[in-house]
Amino acid sequence: RIVSETQRLCRERDLKIDANVIAYMACLQEVRKGIEAVAPGATLMAFMEPQQIAVVSNMLAKLLADKDSPLLSATKMQILMEASFKAQRESVEREQAERQERIDMLARAVAGARAPRDSAAAAAHERTYATLLEYIAVSGGLELALSDEVAREEVRAALDSVFPLSSLVRFLTLGEQERLAQVEELARITVGICLFNRAVGRGGYALPQGAASYLPQAHRLQRDMERLRGELAGEVAGCAALQRRAAPRPARDGSGRLEDDPASAAQRERAQAEAVHKAVALAACEGLAADLGAGLDAVGALEAELGHMQLAAQEAVGGASAVPKEVVMPLFERMGAIHSALHEELRLLVVRQRLYDELAGLSGGYVTLLQRGAKARRPGRKTPAEEELAALAAQEASWPPNQPPPALSGEAEFVEGPAASSSGSVQRDSASGAPSAATAAAAAYVSSLALAGFDAVLLVQAGQLRRVVPKLGGVRYKGEVYGFAEPASLAAFASDPGAAVAAVDAVIQRQPVLARLLARWGSYPVLDTNAVLAALSAPLKVDFGCQTPVHFVERNIDHKYEWNEWALRRGAPA
């Protein structure tokens, strides 16, 4: 009811807001106590009166109308990316289910075929053989053979070399389960033969490009992700630098008090909101990049194994006109199984590309403080954010690695980090161009940390989202390792980790959009995006009614009455 009422209010304001965004915004306001503030006693976990729904919906509509809000952009990104993940997963599952249903239907048609009578044996055998060929094309990823005559003849020749038409007579005498097993094995062997023919330059027209097309596309997508990840990481660091530069300064009178002004406070608040949005985008980009990297590793391993199998098959066949089946058939079967796995990875690459496009579209939406600073920059001079980042980099270079804090709580334990690492630099291998071993080790260390690798102390004390410096080490507290961006943060956390973690939870309570970013949403079940999406996946029901008069009043009104005398004369017969 809240979603439908908020959508109505947004339409009146000429706003088109996704229902998932409205529902997730309501959940965030529930955690932030925003619903209780405007409607005392109201909660999403209990029945709400119509008046309370109207008040809450009006509050949500006002929040959703702020198009220049980075926090609104972060909210949209979190829920819409989850919705995209869900939609793509359901699409892949639906496509796989439809494909598997067709494969099963064709397999049953072959396995359940009956031995024909002598008068119709030839035609029946030909139909069964055609069904078997279609099964192999669908299950083996050779769909081109279903529409192209040349590809079909190539696949049929490969099948005929291991299972000629005359073999159907004996095949039809077997039991149904044995037929199914042989049909699955035949499909893999036939695909393997096609792969072998392509490797020796004698065919392969029916085969998809496989790794030959996957790797260039995947590497291009990986480069795009690395570029976007670098831009987002720079923007997050730049926002933290702006917050640091606009921090309250000690008074000039030497009293020790801090001086602040409204402009600096507004700049810190805006920079912190932009940092949240960019950090949410960075986390999503890192997740996609990790998934793509795992896919590339899997394709590389499969491609290496396929090449090894092809070389073994070529050595076994050589120049001989006949080779024992027990020698080459296992090789062909394994090649067919590898091809199927590569074909599935190619399908997943399309999904990853769609998710990346969705993420790139949600990463902007407003003019950032860094963009304003870049426009106002004088030629040959750095922006304030760039100056602050340069100062931070110089400080970071001077910090010694893995220095234990002076005071360590009894429940805490110091953990050393990768010594040869820094927070911002990405060193690459000169030969392959891939990130170096030191950079990969630092990235793996940061990804294993609590709070998604952000400094807990700086978040609490200054509202800054700063990624940790791995060489400073970390502190293990209650099974989780926390990293730090400055030695002062390490010392402050180590002295009282319980208070620091509780302070982080208090920050999340005030700004719930941080819960998923910092991997702390488990403490807030209402922020479960899967539950939000599932609740809105059902048809949305809206109360609707029309007024019907109780007492009908007869009105004797002549709607054709004409009062104008001259009009009546013009209409009179001559």
FINUMAR-946307 format. One line per field, with one value per residue (C-alpha): residue number from 1; residue in three letters; x, y negated, z. Coordinates in pm, whole numbers. Layout:
resi: (NUM;...)
resn: (ALA;...)
east: (X;...)
north: (Y;...)
up: (Z;...)
end
This chain:
resi: (1;2;3;4;5;6;7;8;9;10;11;12;13;14;15;16;17;18;19;20;21;22;23;24;25;26;27;28;29;30;31;32;33;34;35;36;37;38;39;40;41;42;43;44;45;46;47;48;49;50;51;52;53;54;55;56;57;58;59;60;61;62;63;64;65;66;67;68;69;70;71;72;73;74;75;76;77;78;79;80;81;82;83;84;85;86;87;88;89;90;91;92;93;94;95;96;97;98;99;100;101;102;103;104;105;106;107;108;109;110;111;112;113;114;115;116;117;118;119;120;121;122;123;124;125;126;127;128;129;130;131;132;133;134;135;136;137;138;139;140;141;142;143;144;145;146;147;148;149;150;151;152;153;154;155;156;157;158;159;160;161;162;163;164;165;166;167;168;169;170;171;172;173;174;175;176;177;178;179;180;181;182;183;184;185;186;187;188;189;190;191;192;193;194;195;196;197;198;199;200;201;202;203;204;205;206;207;208;209;210;211;212;213;214;215;216;217;218;219;220;221;222;223;224;225;226;227;228;229;230;231;232;233;234;235;236;237;238;239;240;241;242;243;244;245;246;247;248;249;250;251;252;253;254;255;256;257;258;259;260;261;262;263;264;265;266;267;268;269;270;271;272;273;274;275;276;277;278;279;280;281;282;283;284;285;286;287;288;289;290;291;292;293;294;295;296;297;298;299;300;301;302;303;304;305;306;307;308;309;310;311;312;313;314;315;316;317;318;319;320;321;322;323;324;325;326;327;328;329;330;331;332;333;334;335;336;337;338;339;340;341;342;343;344;345;346;347;348;349;350;351;352;353;354;355;356;357;358;359;360;361;362;363;364;365;366;367;368;369;370;371;372;373;374;375;376;377;378;379;380;381;382;383;384;385;386;387;388;389;390;391;392;393;394;395;396;397;398;399;400;401;402;403;404;405;406;407;408;409;410;411;412;413;414;415;416;417;418;419;420;421;422;423;424;425;426;427;428;429;430;431;432;433;434;435;436;437;438;439;440;441;442;443;444;445;446;447;448;449;450;451;452;453;454;455;456;457;458;459;460;461;462;463;464;465;466;467;468;469;470;471;472;473;474;475;476;477;478;479;480;481;482;483;484;485;486;487;488;489;490;491;492;493;494;495;496;497;498;499;500;501;502;503;504;505;506;507;508;509;510;511;512;513;514;515;516;517;518;519;520;521;522;523;524;525;526;527;528;529;530;531;532;533;534;535;536;537;538;539;540;541;542;543;544;545;546;547;548;549;550;551;552;553;554;555;556;557;558;559;560;561;562;563;564;565;566;567;568;569;570;571;572;573;574)
resn: (ARG;ILE;VAL;SER;GLU;THR;GLN;ARG;LEU;CYS;ARG;GLU;ARG;ASP;LEU;LYS;ILE;ASP;ALA;ASN;VAL;ILE;ALA;TYR;MET;ALA;CYS;LEU;GLN;GLU;VAL;ARG;LYS;GLY;ILE;GLU;ALA;VAL;ALA;PRO;GLY;ALA;THR;LEU;MET;ALA;PHE;MET;GLU;PRO;GLN;GLN;ILE;ALA;VAL;VAL;SER;ASN;MET;LEU;ALA;LYS;LEU;LEU;ALA;ASP;LYS;ASP;SER;PRO;LEU;LEU;SER;ALA;THR;LYS;MET;GLN;ILE;LEU;MET;GLU;ALA;SER;PHE;LYS;ALA;GLN;ARG;GLU;SER;VAL;GLU;ARG;GLU;GLN;ALA;GLU;ARG;GLN;GLU;ARG;ILE;ASP;MET;LEU;ALA;ARG;ALA;VAL;ALA;GLY;ALA;ARG;ALA;PRO;ARG;ASP;SER;ALA;ALA;ALA;ALA;ALA;HIS;GLU;ARG;THR;TYR;ALA;THR;LEU;LEU;GLU;TYR;ILE;ALA;VAL;SER;GLY;GLY;LEU;GLU;LEU;ALA;LEU;SER;ASP;GLU;VAL;ALA;ARG;GLU;GLU;VAL;ARG;ALA;ALA;LEU;ASP;SER;VAL;PHE;PRO;LEU;SER;SER;LEU;VAL;ARG;PHE;LEU;THR;LEU;GLY;GLU;GLN;GLU;ARG;LEU;ALA;GLN;VAL;GLU;GLU;LEU;ALA;ARG;ILE;THR;VAL;GLY;ILE;CYS;LEU;PHE;ASN;ARG;ALA;VAL;GLY;ARG;GLY;GLY;TYR;ALA;LEU;PRO;GLN;GLY;ALA;ALA;SER;TYR;LEU;PRO;GLN;ALA;HIS;ARG;LEU;GLN;ARG;ASP;MET;GLU;ARG;LEU;ARG;GLY;GLU;LEU;ALA;GLY;GLU;VAL;ALA;GLY;CYS;ALA;ALA;LEU;GLN;ARG;ARG;ALA;ALA;PRO;ARG;PRO;ALA;ARG;ASP;GLY;SER;GLY;ARG;LEU;GLU;ASP;ASP;PRO;ALA;SER;ALA;ALA;GLN;ARG;GLU;ARG;ALA;GLN;ALA;GLU;ALA;VAL;HIS;LYS;ALA;VAL;ALA;LEU;ALA;ALA;CYS;GLU;GLY;LEU;ALA;ALA;ASP;LEU;GLY;ALA;GLY;LEU;ASP;ALA;VAL;GLY;ALA;LEU;GLU;ALA;GLU;LEU;GLY;HIS;MET;GLN;LEU;ALA;ALA;GLN;GLU;ALA;VAL;GLY;GLY;ALA;SER;ALA;VAL;PRO;LYS;GLU;VAL;VAL;MET;PRO;LEU;PHE;GLU;ARG;MET;GLY;ALA;ILE;HIS;SER;ALA;LEU;HIS;GLU;GLU;LEU;ARG;LEU;LEU;VAL;VAL;ARG;GLN;ARG;LEU;TYR;ASP;GLU;LEU;ALA;GLY;LEU;SER;GLY;GLY;TYR;VAL;THR;LEU;LEU;GLN;ARG;GLY;ALA;LYS;ALA;ARG;ARG;PRO;GLY;ARG;LYS;THR;PRO;ALA;GLU;GLU;GLU;LEU;ALA;ALA;LEU;ALA;ALA;GLN;GLU;ALA;SER;TRP;PRO;PRO;ASN;GLN;PRO;PRO;PRO;ALA;LEU;SER;GLY;GLU;ALA;GLU;PHE;VAL;GLU;GLY;PRO;ALA;ALA;SER;SER;SER;GLY;SER;VAL;GLN;ARG;ASP;SER;ALA;SER;GLY;ALA;PRO;SER;ALA;ALA;THR;ALA;ALA;ALA;ALA;ALA;TYR;VAL;SER;SER;LEU;ALA;LEU;ALA;GLY;PHE;ASP;ALA;VAL;LEU;LEU;VAL;GLN;ALA;GLY;GLN;LEU;ARG;ARG;VAL;VAL;PRO;LYS;LEU;GLY;GLY;VAL;ARG;TYR;LYS;GLY;GLU;VAL;TYR;GLY;PHE;ALA;GLU;PRO;ALA;SER;LEU;ALA;ALA;PHE;ALA;SER;ASP;PRO;GLY;ALA;ALA;VAL;ALA;ALA;VAL;ASP;ALA;VAL;ILE;GLN;ARG;GLN;PRO;VAL;LEU;ALA;ARG;LEU;LEU;ALA;ARG;TRP;GLY;SER;TYR;PRO;VAL;LEU;ASP;THR;ASN;ALA;VAL;LEU;ALA;ALA;LEU;SER;ALA;PRO;LEU;LYS;VAL;ASP;PHE;GLY;CYS;GLN;THR;PRO;VAL;HIS;PHE;VAL;GLU;ARG;ASN;ILE;ASP;HIS;LYS;TYR;GLU;TRP;ASN;GLU;TRP;ALA;LEU;ARG;ARG;GLY;ALA;PRO;ALA)
east: (0;290;446;124;47;403;395;72;229;540;328;154;501;597;843;884;1020;1070;858;1167;1335;1030;1016;1389;1376;1096;1311;1602;1377;1251;1608;1678;1362;1236;894;846;945;668;411;456;393;406;634;666;646;287;-43;-54;-359;-449;-354;-10;38;-46;206;483;415;433;771;905;781;969;1290;1259;1204;1558;1729;2061;2094;2396;2238;1929;2157;2328;1990;1880;2207;2189;1836;1839;2166;2016;1706;1926;2114;1783;1640;1953;1968;1603;1659;1954;1767;1461;1673;1857;1528;1377;1691;1706;1338;1401;1706;1509;1225;1465;1644;1313;1216;1538;1542;1172;1180;1043;1192;994;842;1033;819;883;1223;1428;1207;1168;1541;1603;1359;1518;1864;1750;1611;1943;2126;1900;1962;2339;2313;2105;2287;2633;2586;2585;2262;2393;2346;1969;1945;2252;2280;2661;2688;2427;2618;2939;2781;2614;2948;3105;2819;2830;3200;3127;2762;2648;2283;2317;2398;2039;1924;2128;2069;1692;1734;1880;1688;1573;1824;2113;1998;1994;2347;2474;2297;2464;2803;2746;2671;3001;3201;3046;3128;3479;3521;3408;3662;3936;3844;3868;4205;4350;4193;3928;3604;3458;3204;2924;3111;3069;3381;3424;3734;3844;3558;3519;3867;3875;3530;3611;3942;3772;3507;3781;3962;3638;3579;3933;3896;3564;3702;4002;3778;3547;3835;3983;3650;3605;3956;3895;3576;3764;4034;3773;3628;3975;4048;3718;3761;3741;4072;4229;4150;4419;4396;4571;4279;4274;3912;3814;3666;3409;3186;2860;3019;3282;3022;2800;3097;3186;2828;2804;3144;3046;2720;2903;3163;2886;2743;3082;3180;2860;2941;3301;3189;2954;3226;3474;3224;3165;3539;3606;3334;3474;3825;3706;3539;3858;4058;3809;3817;4196;4211;3951;4121;4457;4304;4126;4453;4623;4344;4362;4737;4687;4417;4640;4924;4690;4541;4854;4834;4652;4329;4187;4245;4112;3804;3926;4222;4052;3692;3775;3972;3686;3435;3642;3684;3307;3254;3507;3334;3001;3162;3317;2980;2818;3090;3019;2655;2758;2979;2670;2510;2820;2822;2458;2526;2826;2619;2356;2622;2783;2444;2380;2723;2640;2326;2453;2745;3004;3224;3529;3380;3311;3668;3806;3608;3730;4093;4345;4576;4886;4750;4601;4253;4218;4135;4446;4665;4522;4568;4931;4989;4826;5040;5355;5248;5167;5511;5675;5481;5677;5504;5340;5411;5203;4997;5131;4825;4627;4304;4294;4029;4221;4514;4746;4760;5036;4942;5125;5434;5511;5175;5000;4640;4628;4904;4841;5162;5142;5349;5557;5496;5127;4997;4809;4830;5154;5172;5212;4906;4702;4807;4707;4370;4305;4395;4162;3874;3907;3873;3565;3367;3458;3810;3717;3869;3626;3782;3789;3428;3318;3534;3537;3267;3534;3513;3881;4018;4279;4654;4743;5102;4980;4838;4508;4342;4148;3847;3574;3675;3696;4004;3977;4218;4320;4415;4632;4851;4638;4329;4509;4609;4260;4086;4332;4286;3907;3778;3437;3360;3480;3258;2959;3026;3023;2682;2560;2677;2492;2182;2194;2282;2140;2256;2600;2478;2515;2829;3003;2861;2671;2317;2278;2191;1899;1669;1444;1727;1732;1703;1603;1302;1215;1232;1035;762;722;746;379;112;59;-294;-442;-768;-998;-1358;-1623;-1907;-2264;-2552;-2794;-3102;-3150;-3315;-3510;-3409;-3635;-3374;-3408;-3046;-3159;-3328;-3231;-3280;-3161;-3462;-3257;-3108;-3461;-3561;-3260;-3364;-3731;-3854;-3881)
north: (0;-236;-159;-217;-542;-671;-586;-784;-1086;-1058;-1046;-1365;-1525;-1390;-1139;-783;-580;-203;-21;160;-173;-292;28;22;-347;-265;10;-232;-484;-209;-145;-519;-571;-809;-640;-663;-1030;-1131;-874;-791;-425;-324;-45;172;479;412;294;-76;-298;-475;-811;-677;-533;-869;-1050;-795;-793;-1173;-1161;-902;-1100;-1408;-1208;-1052;-1392;-1508;-1425;-1580;-1356;-1119;-911;-860;-751;-507;-371;-322;-151;98;217;188;382;654;648;680;972;1140;1074;1203;1509;1590;1535;1775;2032;2004;2039;2338;2499;2455;2590;2885;2959;2973;3194;3431;3445;3536;3791;3956;3961;4147;4374;4460;4535;4879;5125;5072;5334;5453;5256;4919;4987;4758;4450;4506;4546;4226;4033;4170;4084;3729;3695;3819;3564;3285;3400;3381;3034;2895;3062;2999;2631;2689;2500;2383;2739;2698;2416;2445;2736;2732;2741;3015;3233;3180;3289;3584;3694;3678;3882;4129;4194;4327;4432;4504;4540;4917;4921;4826;5183;5304;4978;5035;5371;5212;5104;4746;4655;4798;4606;4280;4339;4412;4107;3873;4029;4004;3633;3561;3778;3616;3268;3387;3512;3174;3004;3238;3169;2794;2837;3021;2776;3006;2858;2700;2485;2603;2509;2170;1964;2059;1919;1754;1505;1527;1414;1088;991;1087;898;590;607;659;347;149;274;188;-159;-215;-69;-301;-603;-510;-440;-778;-951;-783;-889;-1237;-1278;-1171;-1425;-1699;-1602;-1613;-1952;-2098;-1960;-2203;-2381;-2483;-2840;-3098;-3235;-2925;-2822;-2470;-2488;-2399;-2652;-2554;-2740;-2646;-2628;-2377;-2170;-2163;-2061;-1775;-1652;-1664;-1496;-1220;-1156;-1142;-908;-669;-659;-607;-346;-151;-160;-58;242;355;308;507;789;802;785;1072;1281;1206;1290;1625;1688;1601;1835;2114;2053;2049;2382;2539;2405;2543;2884;2879;2800;3087;3326;3213;3277;3620;3701;3586;3802;4100;4060;3952;4053;4380;4449;4652;4611;4829;4674;4733;4505;4195;4212;4112;3816;3707;3745;3529;3266;3254;3209;2923;2756;2762;2589;2324;2269;2201;1950;1767;1736;1597;1339;1186;1161;994;740;651;607;387;168;136;42;-215;-377;-406;-547;-909;-1120;-1442;-1688;-1592;-1819;-1677;-1768;-2121;-2147;-2023;-2289;-2564;-2447;-2688;-2557;-2391;-2373;-2089;-2083;-2088;-1718;-1637;-1839;-1656;-1316;-1398;-1489;-1164;-961;-1124;-1042;-684;-630;-728;-481;-168;163;387;184;324;64;-58;67;376;487;837;951;816;961;781;928;843;731;750;537;439;274;-59;-169;-339;-207;77;240;450;728;595;902;983;644;817;688;794;1052;778;591;914;1004;658;680;1026;898;599;814;1043;758;658;348;418;290;-57;-224;-200;-478;-739;-653;-717;-1019;-1204;-1037;-940;-627;-549;-217;-63;-65;308;263;116;454;518;621;944;894;1155;1352;1055;862;484;277;-88;-380;-558;-448;-667;-468;-142;-266;-399;-79;155;-19;40;243;306;-64;-122;152;24;-326;-190;-33;-370;-536;-273;-339;-704;-624;-277;-278;-196;139;333;145;237;593;528;568;904;710;544;812;542;447;791;693;1045;1022;677;802;1116;911;695;978;1065;860;527;490;145;53;-110;-214;-427;-628;-522;-757;-611;-823;-882;-1221;-1254;-1566;-1683;-1861;-1905;-1906;-2005;-2326;-2626;-2973;-3180;-3302;-3369;-3021;-2884;-3095;-2971;-2618;-2672;-2530;-2788)
up: (0;73;-266;-459;-276;-320;-689;-722;-553;-771;-1086;-977;-956;-1298;-1149;-1270;-979;-978;-720;-590;-516;-319;-115;-39;55;297;452;491;662;893;1012;1036;1245;978;960;1334;1325;1082;1194;1565;1637;1271;1153;844;1064;1173;1030;948;942;615;763;862;512;360;582;517;143;131;311;66;-233;-108;-63;-408;-570;-484;-816;-705;-399;-403;-128;-343;-628;-391;-282;-642;-731;-445;-514;-894;-925;-707;-927;-1237;-1081;-1004;-1351;-1527;-1303;-1371;-1743;-1750;-1544;-1767;-2081;-1936;-1829;-2176;-2339;-2100;-2159;-2534;-2482;-2260;-2514;-2796;-2575;-2487;-2854;-2940;-2636;-2670;-3044;-3134;-3377;-3701;-3927;-4231;-4475;-4303;-4148;-4373;-4330;-3953;-3908;-4099;-3878;-3560;-3691;-3771;-3417;-3278;-3490;-3360;-3003;-3056;-3211;-2924;-2634;-2781;-2858;-3235;-3304;-3641;-3767;-3724;-3977;-4202;-4446;-4458;-4079;-4062;-4309;-4114;-3786;-3959;-4105;-3758;-3613;-3899;-3838;-3490;-3516;-3871;-3966;-3978;-3604;-3523;-3573;-3275;-3083;-3085;-2918;-2604;-2297;-2256;-1983;-2181;-2487;-2289;-2162;-2512;-2658;-2406;-2477;-2853;-2824;-2647;-2885;-3193;-3065;-2988;-3345;-3480;-3253;-3376;-3740;-3678;-3506;-3808;-4054;-4198;-4071;-3762;-3947;-3719;-3401;-3231;-3192;-2826;-2659;-2984;-2945;-2566;-2470;-2673;-2550;-2191;-2195;-2338;-2065;-1806;-1927;-1908;-1553;-1447;-1593;-1414;-1093;-1108;-1168;-881;-641;-730;-671;-332;-231;-370;-166;149;64;31;370;522;366;491;845;1138;1202;1533;1630;1567;1920;2056;2276;2133;2019;1662;1425;1165;923;750;405;520;702;393;179;418;419;40;-6;237;50;-284;-131;-25;-377;-542;-283;-352;-722;-649;-444;-722;-983;-775;-739;-1115;-1183;-943;-1108;-1454;-1335;-1207;-1543;-1729;-1507;-1573;-1949;-1945;-1763;-1993;-2304;-2187;-2121;-2458;-2635;-2451;-2554;-2916;-2926;-2772;-3030;-3317;-3192;-3156;-3503;-3689;-4052;-3989;-4174;-3882;-3510;-3226;-3068;-2713;-2788;-2935;-2814;-2452;-2587;-2813;-2530;-2295;-2567;-2609;-2234;-2226;-2520;-2333;-2034;-2259;-2426;-2088;-1998;-2322;-2219;-1879;-2048;-2207;-1861;-1716;-1999;-1930;-1558;-1631;-1862;-1588;-1333;-1562;-1617;-1242;-1152;-1237;-1235;-1078;-1088;-827;-621;-799;-1137;-1016;-889;-1220;-1409;-1178;-1185;-1326;-1600;-1457;-1102;-901;-758;-377;-382;-588;-352;-52;-219;-297;68;182;-59;77;433;339;186;515;729;828;752;1011;1324;1615;1804;2139;2329;2234;2400;2546;2298;1997;1802;1562;1208;965;614;281;342;-19;-88;-89;-100;-439;-665;-909;-1021;-1337;-1484;-1773;-1990;-1944;-1828;-1547;-1188;-1020;-742;-477;-605;-621;-266;-140;-319;-173;173;146;17;320;571;765;662;296;358;488;794;1087;1296;1018;931;1289;1372;1040;828;572;359;311;197;424;365;368;488;818;916;1090;1413;1455;1680;1734;1425;1188;1075;1055;847;875;654;912;1207;1435;1338;1416;1761;1840;1732;1906;2240;2246;1947;2103;2128;1771;1627;1826;1693;1336;1401;1530;1207;1005;1216;1108;746;668;305;449;585;260;160;486;485;811;679;856;1171;988;836;691;452;289;-77;-179;52;-88;-447;-363;-195;-505;-757;-698;-876;-704;-568;-522;-349;-603;-587;-757;-610;-680;-583;-333;-420;-790;-866;-1191;-1381;-1664;-1872;-2247;-2369;-2719;-2602;-2815;-2666;-2964;-3168;-3481;-3464;-3450;-3755;-3952;-3880;-3974;-4307;-4588)
end
